[in-house]
Amino acid sequence: MCDYSLHLSASRPAELAETIAITEFFGTRTRGFASPLDPTTAVCLRPGTEIAFEANALIQGVLFRWPVRERLARFRQIDLDKPNQHHDALEFANGRIVLVTDLAVGQTATVLQLPVNLAAKPAAAPASTEPASAQT
């Protein structure tokens, strides 16, 4: 997903094994993921997407960067009942949840695993209603 403040930005879904980077998008105060090759297009993650940062993730504070002390994270959305807040977050392996927009710009990560898309699975073939002996 891409946060509400990026609805006017170009976006596309993340791809497996893709390298993505934290970027601050022009015209917004929102940070999110983009390809290092195309930093103007937001790369949207679906809930359940797993990523690994190149180094331990960092949160951007007012004056300093704060370490999360983890590299592995799963994308999720939080506070969906609050429509005017950021929802895109990462839950790190140590249990810490950090809004994507709070991460320091320039960090890179690799998409390790995408969630299962149940809508893309083909429907099971309908079972035959005829008895096995009648099909010969």
C-alpha positions in Angstrom: 0.0 0.0 0.0 1.1 3.6 -0.3 0.1 6.0 2.4 -2.7 8.5 1.9 -0.4 11.5 1.3 1.1 9.7 -1.8 -2.2 9.3 -3.7 -1.1 12.1 -6.1 2.3 10.5 -6.8 3.0 7.8 -9.4 3.2 4.4 -7.8 3.6 0.7 -8.6 3.6 -2.6 -6.6 6.8 -4.0 -5.2 8.5 -6.9 -7.0 10.2 -10.0 -5.4 13.9 -9.5 -4.9 13.8 -5.8 -5.8 16.0 -3.3 -4.1 14.0 -0.4 -2.7 15.2 2.8 -0.9 13.6 5.2 1.6 12.8 8.4 -0.3 11.1 11.7 0.6 8.7 12.4 -2.3 8.8 15.8 -3.9 5.9 18.0 -2.9 5.1 16.0 0.2 6.6 15.6 3.6 6.1 11.9 3.4 8.9 9.3 3.1 8.3 6.0 1.5 9.9 3.3 -0.7 11.0 3.9 -4.3 13.4 2.2 -6.6 16.9 3.7 -6.6 16.6 3.8 -10.4 13.3 5.8 -10.3 13.1 7.8 -7.1 10.0 9.7 -8.2 7.7 6.6 -8.3 6.5 5.1 -5.0 6.9 1.4 -4.6 3.9 0.1 -2.7 4.2 -2.8 -0.4 1.2 -5.0 0.5 0.6 -6.0 4.2 2.7 -9.1 4.9 5.6 -8.2 2.6 8.9 -9.0 4.2 12.0 -6.9 3.6 15.6 -6.9 4.7 17.5 -3.7 5.1 21.1 -3.5 3.9 22.2 -2.4 7.4 20.3 -2.0 10.7 17.4 0.4 10.1 17.5 4.0 11.3 14.7 6.3 12.5 15.1 10.0 11.5 14.8 12.2 14.6 14.7 16.0 14.7 18.5 16.2 15.1 19.8 12.6 15.2 19.1 9.2 13.7 18.1 6.5 16.1 18.9 2.8 15.5 16.1 0.2 15.4 18.8 -2.5 15.8 17.2 -4.8 13.3 17.4 -5.5 9.6 14.4 -7.8 9.0 10.8 -6.3 8.9 7.3 -7.1 7.8 5.1 -4.4 6.2 1.8 -3.7 7.9 -0.7 -0.9 8.3 -1.6 0.6 11.7 -4.3 3.0 13.0 -6.6 2.5 10.1 -9.4 4.0 12.2 -7.6 7.4 12.0 -8.0 8.5 8.4 -5.7 11.6 8.5 -2.6 9.8 9.9 0.1 7.7 8.2 -0.7 4.0 8.3 2.2 2.4 6.5 4.5 0.8 9.1 7.2 -1.9 9.5 7.2 -4.4 12.3 10.8 -5.4 12.9 11.9 -8.9 14.1 12.5 -7.4 17.6 8.8 -6.4 17.8 9.3 -2.7 17.3 6.8 -1.0 15.0 8.0 2.1 13.0 6.1 4.2 10.6 7.7 4.1 7.1 7.6 7.9 7.0 9.8 8.0 10.2 12.6 6.1 8.6 15.8 7.9 7.6 16.1 8.7 3.9 18.7 6.8 1.8 18.4 3.4 3.5 18.1 0.5 1.1 16.3 -2.9 1.5 15.5 -6.0 -0.5 12.0 -7.4 -0.9 12.4 -11.0 0.4 8.8 -12.3 0.3 5.5 -11.0 -1.1 2.2 -12.1 0.6 0.0 -14.7 -1.1 -2.5 -13.1 -3.4 -5.6 -15.3 -3.0 -7.4 -13.5 -5.7 -4.8 -14.5 -8.3 -5.1 -18.3 -7.6 -7.0 -20.2 -10.3 -10.3 -21.6 -9.2 -10.4 -25.4 -8.5 -11.9 -27.5 -11.3 -15.5 -28.3 -10.4 -15.9 -31.9 -9.3 -17.9 -34.2 -11.5 -21.4 -34.9 -10.3 -21.6 -38.2 -12.2 -20.7 -41.5 -10.5 -17.3 -42.9 -11.5 -19.0 -45.9 -13.2 -21.1 -43.7 -15.4 -18.1 -41.8 -16.8 -16.8 -44.8 -18.9 
